Structures are given as C-alpha cells and as structure tokens.
Amino acid sequence: MGLQMLEEPVTNPCSLPQEILHQLFVASDSSNLENALKVLIDASRTSGGRSNLASKSLLPVVLNLCQHLSKSSSSSLDLLLLSLKLLRNLCAGELINQNLFIENNGIEILMSILDSCEGVSSLPYEITRMTLQVIANVSLAGEVHQHSIWHHLFPVKFYEIAMVRRKEVSDPLCMVIYTCCDRSRVIIDQLCRDQGISILVQIIRTASEVGFDENWVKLLLSRICLEEEEEEACFPELFSALYSSGETKFMTDHVFLLSILSEILNEQLGGNGMPVSSDFASYILGIFKQSAALIDFKSGSKSSLPTGIVAVDVLGYSLTILRDICANDGPGSCIASLLSSSLMELLLQLLANLEPPESMKKPMNSSSDRSVSSGSRKAVCPYRGFRRDIVAVIGNCVYRRKEVQDEVRERKGIFVLLQQCVIDEENPFLREWGLWAVRNLLEGNMENQRFVSELELQGAADVPEISRLGLKIEVDPKTQRPKLVNLPSDCR
C-alpha cells in the first residue's frame, strides 16, 4: 500500500485543532501545514536548529499532530509521514526533545499509529520505518528511555514489526533492539528467551529474504551470538529455532546466519580477533560435523560460497568460522576445546580423502613409490575453496602449538600438507595457506623437520617450496641424518 499524496495543499486538513496549527505556523513562518512541516524539517537537520526548536517546546505539538493525523483518513498519510520525519529529526541527539518525548507519552502515541490500521502489516512501510527511526533516536538517550521503549514494544509489537518482510523496516527495528539490549543484562536475558528468540528468527528470515542496507542486523547478531558469556549465549537456541516445524535438515536461514557470523569474525581479525566462547566454538564444530556427514564428496562444485546448496553452504561457512576462531591466539582462545573434540583428526581425514591438487596428480601417478600415491582417492571439493579452508584451519591450529604439530605427524598428515603447497585453480591461495601451514608445522619442532628432510632426501616428496620457507636440507655430520636448517638470508 503506497502513500496517497495530496494534490492540493490544505491549510487545515481533517479539522486539526487551531492551537496545533498556530504553533506550527508561528515556528515556521508559514500559513500552510505541509509547507510548515517541510520548513521545520529543514531547520531541524542541524544541531543548532534542533536546539532552537527545543527551546520553543515544539515536540509536544508535533506529537499531538501525529496523534490527530493517525485518526484521520488515509489522505492524510503524507502529512503524517512529514510529521514523523520532523519528530525523528527533533529527537536526533537533542536530550531536551528526547526527554519531552517520554514525558508526553510519545511511545504510546507512536504505538497508536502502528495500530491505526488492521495491524503493522497493513500500514504503508514508510510510516512504520519512520516511526521506528523516531524510536531509535529516542533510544540513544540512555537507559531510562531504552527500558521505556522495551516495556511498550516487547514482545508483541517487536514481533509484528519483524514479520514485515522489508529491509526498510528491518534495519531500524534492529537498531532499536540493539540499542536497547546492548548494555542491559535484563533486556538481553529477555531477548535470548522464547519470545525474544521468536523475534530474532523473524529478523533473520527477513534479512535472509530481502537483505539489509545498514549493519544493525550484524551488530545485533554479533552481540547476542558472539559477545555473550558461555552461560548466557543464545546462539544454540537461535540456530535450533531456525529449523522448520518438524524438520531436521538445514534451511537457507541457517546459511544466512552462519554467513553473517563468518563475515563478522573475519572483519575482526585485526589484532587478536574476536574471542568467542568455548560453547559457541563447540556448537559450530558440531554443525560442521553434521553437515560433513550429509555431503556427497563424490560430486563437487566449482562455485564459491554461497553455492546455493544448503548443506554445502552450511559446511563451508561453519568451516570458515572455525578458521577465524583458530586464528585468535589471544586471551580467551577456545582452540584447546576444539582440539580436544577431535578437530584435527577430522580435518586431516577430510584432507587425506580428497583427491590431491590437480598439479600434484601427474607427478604422483608417475612416482615409483605407490605407497604414497593417492590416485585411489575419490573425494572432490564440494565447493571452490574447500581444500584451502581446511588447510587454513590446520595452519592456524598448529601455530606455536607443539602438541598439535606432533599430532599432525603422528596422524601421518605432514606429507598430505606438503602436497598443498601448490597452485590450484579451484582453491585460490591454496599455496599461500599451504606454505603457512607447513611453516607453522615445522617451527620449533625438530621431529617434524627431520621427518620432512628424510622425505625429501629419499625422493618421497618433491617440495621446492620448502626453500621459500627459508629452509634447506643438510646431512648432520655427526648423526648422518638429514635435517632442515635455515637458509642464509641472501639465499632466500
């Protein structure tokens, strides 16, 4: 339902009280309501203009105007939208107006606007959007304002608004909810329970279907899924609530949620990254294992994420989340909990089951050492970059962790990782991640260095990229055993 614009300016539409019109006309030096609103909207765009209008106590007048217009015919919707826009501007960072809004029952008046039709879904979305923008500006004033907003809108009105499948509505809705819950333990607790989870599900479904223009949905999901303490995080409940009734298979909403969380974590990689809880990490690992069990690794795809295949996309995004979790070596790192849940065993098995990179197949098939040939492997990458992502997770996990370096050797994973130090068109940056993984695997680990040097000396592995790591093979004159030593800096 679009806005019905007035063809002719009306001085007193809908028999508005003269007192309201008089104050607006005086403040704007105008004799026409539409023109008066436009003049005041323009004046309220600056901080000085808002302060000037606040000194004239104009906000209660605009609230009364909104209330009267909401009860009028649909022909006044254009004036109502202008009134809401003025109200939004007046409340943008102006504490006097933000306080006046609460004191003059502003929330109740705006709720009556949302209830003026047969429900929020029947309103023109521009009205709902502007109403939410007013509330969002008021919410920035502080805890008192936030709790008042939450009291009036949670859960029923938030749920009704979240059901509107338009990003123009969802964006300001997410801003209101995020601002209210960001520093309130009580509000977060309510949001992470049944009624709050239902609202979040609708927000995710809307963003998944129509997208978003602003980052408020990302901020909100980061706050409740990644930044909460272990006993308070609601990610498992939210992820479970995204399943369709009676279904156990992954949905496109799961893909959207994981892709957003992956994006957030990747953006936070500067410094020590974003530490997440062990519970979150373990739940992601469980999702990865579950999706891996659903994939037919005999039929691959040359598409990058997202591929459009739900199970494959869940596999890929959960893997990239694990990659970025394991890149965080700072305080609060939960890598140990992942490793204790057989993460390395699973990754090495998946990597070993894959066909070797295309550039490695021919040399291996012509090798006389068939014991190391992997020509019988049938598994292929389910998406473009799958092999690279596995290698990246392994490389992050072995970084300065000798027990993990040893585990890779004991699980016969060194040779498989050496195979990844090559260019592969279906796995961009595979060689870079492979070199990173091998460097981390060998750093400070004499047993691993000796294992690699013996492989290369015996001809079982032809990895010229070892020199790119600043290493070369020498035979120890005392033990007569090969070993890796650092190359002189001028030879690198």
Secondary structure, DSSP 4 states (H G I P E B T S, - for coil): ------SS--SSGGG--HHHHHHHHHHHT-SSHHHHHHHHHHHTTSHHHHHHHHHTT-HHHHHHHHHHHHTS-GGGHHHHHHHHHHHHHHTSS-HHHHHHHHHTTHHHHHHHHHTSSSSGGGS-HHHHHHHHHHHHHHHTT-HHHHHHHHHHHTTHHHHHHHTS--HHHHHHHHHHHHHHHTT-HHHHHHHTSHHHHHHHHHHHHHHHHH--SSTHHHHHHIIIIISS-TTT--HHHHHHHTSPTT--S--HHHHHHHHHHHHHHHHT-STT-----HHHHHHHHHHHHHHHHH--TTS---PPSP-S-HHHHHHHHHHHHHHHHTT--STT--HHHHHTTTHHHHHHHHHHHBPPPHHHHHHHHT-S-TTS--TT--B--SSTTHHHHHHHHHHHHTTT-HHHHHHHHHTT-HHHHHTTSS--TTSTTHHHHHHHHHHHHHTT-HHHHHHHHHHHHTTS---GGGGGGTEEEEE-TTT--EEEEEPPGGG-
